Amino acid sequence: MRILKEKLLIKDATINKVQFDREWFFSFEDIVFYLKEDLSEVEYIHLPMLIDGVEELVKCCSFEDIIRGRKEFNQ
């Protein structure tokens, strides 16, 4: 299991992200690709995100959601 740090996810240009209500949300699909893990237990919401100049509704999860979902899956 890959160790995660929120600051590194924020800096990573390959992961689409959006700041909403002072919290960072990451594209769920980008995180799945980044970690190469089954994250089916991670909760997500749909948020508008600007991708390649086009606004889309994207499945997004917070850093805490990712950590919590990984722990539940790996127990």
PyRosetta script that sets phi, psi and omega in degrees:
from pyrosetta import init, pose_from_sequence

init()
pose = pose_from_sequence("MRILKEKLLIKDATINKVQFDREWFFSFEDIVFYLKEDLSEVEYIHLPMLIDGVEELVKCCSFEDIIRGRKEFNQ")
pose.set_psi(1, 128.3)
pose.set_omega(1, -177.9)
pose.set_phi(2, -74.9)
pose.set_psi(2, 136.1)
pose.set_omega(2, 178.3)
pose.set_phi(3, -77.7)
pose.set_psi(3, 135.7)
pose.set_omega(3, -178.1)
pose.set_phi(4, -113.0)
pose.set_psi(4, 142.7)
pose.set_omega(4, 171.7)
pose.set_phi(5, -132.0)
pose.set_psi(5, 129.2)
pose.set_omega(5, -175.8)
pose.set_phi(6, -59.6)
pose.set_psi(6, -40.7)
pose.set_omega(6, -178.6)
pose.set_phi(7, -60.8)
pose.set_psi(7, -36.6)
pose.set_omega(7, 179.0)
pose.set_phi(8, -70.2)
pose.set_psi(8, -36.5)
pose.set_omega(8, 177.0)
pose.set_phi(9, -65.3)
pose.set_psi(9, -38.8)
pose.set_omega(9, 179.5)
pose.set_phi(10, -64.8)
pose.set_psi(10, -38.2)
pose.set_omega(10, -178.5)
pose.set_phi(11, -78.4)
pose.set_psi(11, -21.7)
pose.set_omega(11, -175.2)
pose.set_phi(12, -69.2)
pose.set_psi(12, 118.5)
pose.set_omega(12, -177.2)
pose.set_phi(13, -74.5)
pose.set_psi(13, -15.5)
pose.set_omega(13, -179.1)
pose.set_phi(14, -83.2)
pose.set_psi(14, -9.8)
pose.set_omega(14, -179.4)
pose.set_phi(15, -107.0)
pose.set_psi(15, 119.7)
pose.set_omega(15, 175.9)
pose.set_phi(16, -73.4)
pose.set_psi(16, 139.5)
pose.set_omega(16, -176.3)
pose.set_phi(17, -149.4)
pose.set_psi(17, 159.9)
pose.set_omega(17, 178.0)
pose.set_phi(18, -145.9)
pose.set_psi(18, 142.4)
pose.set_omega(18, 176.6)
pose.set_phi(19, -96.6)
pose.set_psi(19, 125.8)
pose.set_omega(19, -178.2)
pose.set_phi(20, -135.1)
pose.set_psi(20, 122.7)
pose.set_omega(20, 178.9)
pose.set_phi(21, 54.7)
pose.set_psi(21, 46.4)
pose.set_omega(21, 178.0)
pose.set_phi(22, 63.8)
pose.set_psi(22, 15.2)
pose.set_omega(22, 177.8)
pose.set_phi(23, -125.4)
pose.set_psi(23, 141.4)
pose.set_omega(23, 179.0)
pose.set_phi(24, -85.7)
pose.set_psi(24, 135.7)
pose.set_omega(24, 174.3)
pose.set_phi(25, -120.8)
pose.set_psi(25, 137.1)
pose.set_omega(25, -174.9)
pose.set_phi(26, -112.0)
pose.set_psi(26, 146.3)
pose.set_omega(26, 176.5)
pose.set_phi(27, -59.3)
pose.set_psi(27, 122.1)
pose.set_omega(27, -178.5)
pose.set_phi(28, -57.2)
pose.set_psi(28, -45.2)
pose.set_omega(28, -177.9)
pose.set_phi(29, -67.0)
pose.set_psi(29, -34.9)
pose.set_omega(29, 176.3)
pose.set_phi(30, -66.7)
pose.set_psi(30, -38.4)
pose.set_omega(30, 179.0)
pose.set_phi(31, -67.2)
pose.set_psi(31, -41.0)
pose.set_omega(31, 177.6)
pose.set_phi(32, -60.1)
pose.set_psi(32, -44.9)
pose.set_omega(32, 179.0)
pose.set_phi(33, -64.8)
pose.set_psi(33, -41.6)
pose.set_omega(33, -178.9)
pose.set_phi(34, -63.6)
pose.set_psi(34, -45.2)
pose.set_omega(34, -176.2)
pose.set_phi(35, -86.5)
pose.set_psi(35, -23.9)
pose.set_omega(35, -176.3)
pose.set_phi(36, 54.0)
pose.set_psi(36, 49.1)
pose.set_omega(36, 179.7)
pose.set_phi(37, -133.0)
pose.set_psi(37, 161.7)
pose.set_omega(37, 172.2)
pose.set_phi(38, -80.0)
pose.set_psi(38, 112.9)
pose.set_omega(38, -179.2)
pose.set_phi(39, -112.8)
pose.set_psi(39, 34.6)
pose.set_omega(39, -177.4)
pose.set_phi(40, -64.9)
pose.set_psi(40, -18.1)
pose.set_omega(40, 179.1)
pose.set_phi(41, -89.2)
pose.set_psi(41, -4.9)
pose.set_omega(41, -178.8)
pose.set_phi(42, -79.7)
pose.set_psi(42, 129.1)
pose.set_omega(42, 177.2)
pose.set_phi(43, -78.2)
pose.set_psi(43, 147.6)
pose.set_omega(43, 180.0)
pose.set_phi(44, -144.7)
pose.set_psi(44, 162.8)
pose.set_omega(44, 174.0)
pose.set_phi(45, -130.5)
pose.set_psi(45, 165.2)
pose.set_omega(45, 176.1)
pose.set_phi(46, -98.0)
pose.set_psi(46, 126.2)
pose.set_omega(46, 178.1)
pose.set_phi(47, -131.3)
pose.set_psi(47, 150.0)
pose.set_omega(47, 174.8)
pose.set_phi(48, -72.3)
pose.set_psi(48, 134.8)
pose.set_omega(48, -178.4)
pose.set_phi(49, -139.7)
pose.set_psi(49, 139.5)
pose.set_omega(49, 178.2)
pose.set_phi(50, -88.4)
pose.set_psi(50, 112.7)
pose.set_omega(50, -179.8)
pose.set_phi(51, -123.8)
pose.set_psi(51, 119.0)
pose.set_omega(51, -178.4)
pose.set_phi(52, 52.8)
pose.set_psi(52, 40.0)
pose.set_omega(52, 176.5)
pose.set_phi(53, 80.2)
pose.set_psi(53, 3.2)
pose.set_omega(53, -179.5)
pose.set_phi(54, -118.4)
pose.set_psi(54, 130.0)
pose.set_omega(54, 178.5)
pose.set_phi(55, -82.5)
pose.set_psi(55, 126.0)
pose.set_omega(55, -179.3)
pose.set_phi(56, -131.8)
pose.set_psi(56, 153.1)
pose.set_omega(56, 170.3)
pose.set_phi(57, -84.5)
pose.set_psi(57, 122.5)
pose.set_omega(57, -172.8)
pose.set_phi(58, -126.1)
pose.set_psi(58, 144.0)
pose.set_omega(58, 172.1)
pose.set_phi(59, -67.0)
pose.set_psi(59, 124.1)
pose.set_omega(59, -178.3)
pose.set_phi(60, -130.1)
pose.set_psi(60, 150.3)
pose.set_omega(60, 177.2)
pose.set_phi(61, -138.1)
pose.set_psi(61, 149.7)
pose.set_omega(61, 177.6)
pose.set_phi(62, -84.4)
pose.set_psi(62, 167.1)
pose.set_omega(62, 177.8)
pose.set_phi(63, -59.7)
pose.set_psi(63, -41.7)
pose.set_omega(63, 179.6)
pose.set_phi(64, -63.7)
pose.set_psi(64, -39.0)
pose.set_omega(64, 177.3)
pose.set_phi(65, -61.1)
pose.set_psi(65, -41.7)
pose.set_omega(65, -179.7)
pose.set_phi(66, -63.4)
pose.set_psi(66, -49.5)
pose.set_omega(66, -178.8)
pose.set_phi(67, -61.4)
pose.set_psi(67, -45.8)
pose.set_omega(67, -178.9)
pose.set_phi(68, -63.2)
pose.set_psi(68, -44.0)
pose.set_omega(68, 179.7)
pose.set_phi(69, -65.8)
pose.set_psi(69, -37.4)
pose.set_omega(69, 177.4)
pose.set_phi(70, -67.3)
pose.set_psi(70, -40.5)
pose.set_omega(70, -178.9)
pose.set_phi(71, -65.6)
pose.set_psi(71, -44.1)
pose.set_omega(71, -179.9)
pose.set_phi(72, -62.0)
pose.set_psi(72, -40.7)
pose.set_omega(72, -178.1)
pose.set_phi(73, -69.2)
pose.set_psi(73, -35.4)
pose.set_omega(73, -173.5)
pose.set_phi(74, -94.3)
pose.set_psi(74, 8.0)
pose.set_omega(74, 178.2)
pose.set_phi(75, -87.1)
pose.dump_pdb("model.pdb")
